[in-house]
Amino acid sequence: VQLQASGGGLAQAGGSLRLSCAASGRSFSSYALGWFRQAPGKEREFVAAINWSGGRTYYADSVKGRFTISRDNAKNTVFLQMNSLKPEDTAVYSCAAVMTFSSDTVYREGREYNYWGQGTQVTVSS
């Protein structure tokens, strides 16, 4: 599967952005998906994950209550709605996918993912 992220940009603190990640290839609904981010000079960190059906999600504590991950299997797309943005959310955001045979599993470690999209820059000004 190939992944293409979009939707990044510049936002003010307290604002919102919605990231999209479109997938090409077959069996999109067989993949668990995740979003990660990497700020300059920092290691990549987990942001959010969703299982194959969209019924189970998991968030990093730093974004819980502000970000929402969702997916549309009919459109082969995963979304990350980001609200109440903070300057510390500034980073390059990447989507990732892993084929799974477990319907309930969400994956929180980058090493568990097989496929990565290119990143999209999110910059939040104070």
SULQUI-V946161 format. One record per run of one state. SS is the DSSP state (~ for helix, > for strand, _ for the rest). FROM is the first residue (numbers start at 0). TO is the last residue. If there is no record, write none. Layout:
SS_FROM_TO, SS_FROM_TO
This chain:
__0_0, >_1_5, __6_7, >_8_11, __12_15, >_16_23, __24_26, ~_27_29, >_30_37, __38_43, >_44_49, __50_55, >_56_58, __59_65, >_66_71, __72_75, >_76_81, __82_85, ~_86_88, __89_89, >_90_98, __99_108, ~_109_111, __112_113, >_114_115, __116_118, >_119_124, __125_125
